[in-house]
Amino acid sequence: MTHPYARELGDFLRARRARVRPADVGLEPGGRRKVAGLRREELALLAGLSTDYYQRMEQGREVRPSDDVLDAIAGALGLDEDERRHLFTLARAARRPVPARADPGPERVPDSTRRLLRVMDTPAVVLGRHLDLLDWNPMAEALLGDPAGRPADRLNMLLLMFDDDRTGGRTCPDWEQQALDYIGMMRAAVATDPAHPRATAIVGELSIRSAEFRRLWARHDVRVQVSGRKTFRVPEVGDIVLDWDSYPLPGSPGPVMLVWTAEPGSPGADRLRLLASLQATRAAGR
């Protein structure tokens, strides 16, 4: 049976090789090419490896590359720091026997973190290692909608992003970039345990029902620490432009807190305050 980490490593290498154009590394395109990026033999040459050895790595066969070999491959592929770290994580795990699965039990949010969420005056949520929505504060509820009525196993940021009932219109201009950020976070989680049943279930479901997810997942992008900017379209107050950042919580791997903030003095800050006022009015009327 193919080692799960070796299989994931091979998929990652193929996706990254397809991204590199011959011109990027000083090669002439030459003739008709059957692949979008570099051929295996071209990548092997750039990395100083035999084509057979590199091919076995991509095929997930029994290969234990040294750190020097990984450095050479990372350089040939032009990997950034997150991608390089991902490559080493997968390759080093593929050198070891497949560990026996231990059930860590349900993910839990510390009471102190729950208290922190409640006193924050900006939207914030806590996500589990596979992007399950573990907790949120009232401002996140005002911004994102109340998730409490949905089944617990559907409270997952990837499942929600690709839920056509909620996002079928996808009028948000940066929807795809945020989808890529979440997918990249899932890729980083998969690198720690490719056969985890929760990751397998989420990726498997979305791969079956969403061509868009399949396209984005096949890119093998990886994100470790995520930050960005997103425009929220909230009918009550209009568009709100917010910066978002992720903060790791204790645990290895542990949950992360996602926090959305507005630049002081910006229209987004004004609209966020208005949204907070509306949320407080609704809460008082319950």
Long-range contacts (C-beta under 8 A, 24 or more apart in sequence): 2-60, 2-61, 3-60, 3-62, 3-94, 3-98, 4-98, 4-194, 4-195, 5-90, 5-91, 5-93, 5-94, 5-194, 6-60, 6-61, 6-62, 6-63, 6-94, 7-60, 7-194, 8-90, 8-190, 8-191, 8-194, 9-57, 9-60, 9-87, 9-90, 9-91, 9-94, 10-57, 10-58, 10-59, 10-60, 11-60, 11-220, 12-86, 12-87, 12-90, 12-220, 13-57, 13-58, 13-73, 13-77, 13-87, 14-58, 15-218, 15-219, 15-220, 16-77, 16-79, 16-83, 16-220, 17-43, 17-58, 17-77, 19-77, 20-77, 20-78, 24-78, 25-76, 25-78, 43-73, 43-76, 43-77, 46-76, 47-72, 47-73, 47-75, 47-76, 48-72, 49-73, 63-94, 64-94, 64-95, 65-91, 82-188, 82-222, 82-223, 82-224, 83-222, 85-224, 86-187, 86-188, 86-191, 86-222, 89-191, 89-192, 90-191, 93-191, 101-195, 107-132, 107-134, 107-255, 108-134, 109-134, 109-135, 109-249, 109-255, 110-249, 110-250, 113-249, 113-257, 117-257, 120-259, 121-276, 122-259, 122-260, 122-261, 122-262, 122-272, 123-242, 123-259, 123-260, 123-272, 124-257, 124-258, 124-259, 124-260, 125-257, 125-258, 126-249, 126-255, 126-256, 126-257, 126-258, 127-157, 127-255, 127-256, 127-257, 127-258, 128-255, 129-189, 129-192, 129-253, 129-254, 129-255, 130-156, 130-186, 130-189, 130-196, 130-198, 130-199, 130-202, 131-156, 131-157, 131-158, 131-182, 131-185, 131-186, 131-189, 131-202, 132-156, 132-157, 132-198, 133-157, 133-160, 134-255, 138-279, 138-283, 139-272, 139-275, 139-276, 139-279, 140-260, 141-279, 142-275, 142-276, 142-278, 142-279, 143-232, 143-234, 143-240, 143-260, 143-275, 156-202, 157-182, 158-182, 158-183, 158-186, 158-202, 158-206, 158-213, 159-202, 159-205, 159-206, 162-206, 162-209, 162-210, 162-212, 162-213, 171-233, 172-230, 172-231, 172-232, 172-233, 173-231, 174-228, 174-229, 174-230, 174-231, 176-216, 177-228, 178-228, 178-230, 179-212, 179-213, 179-216, 180-216, 180-219, 180-221, 181-223, 181-226, 181-228, 183-213, 183-216, 183-217, 183-219, 183-221, 184-221, 184-222, 184-223, 184-226, 185-223, 185-226, 185-246, 185-256, 187-220, 187-221, 187-222, 187-223, 188-222, 188-223, 188-224, 189-253, 191-222, 192-253, 230-260, 234-271, 234-275, 236-274, 236-275, 236-278, 237-271, 237-274, 237-275, 237-278, 238-271, 239-271, 240-268, 240-271, 240-272, 240-275, 241-266, 241-267, 241-268, 242-268, 242-272
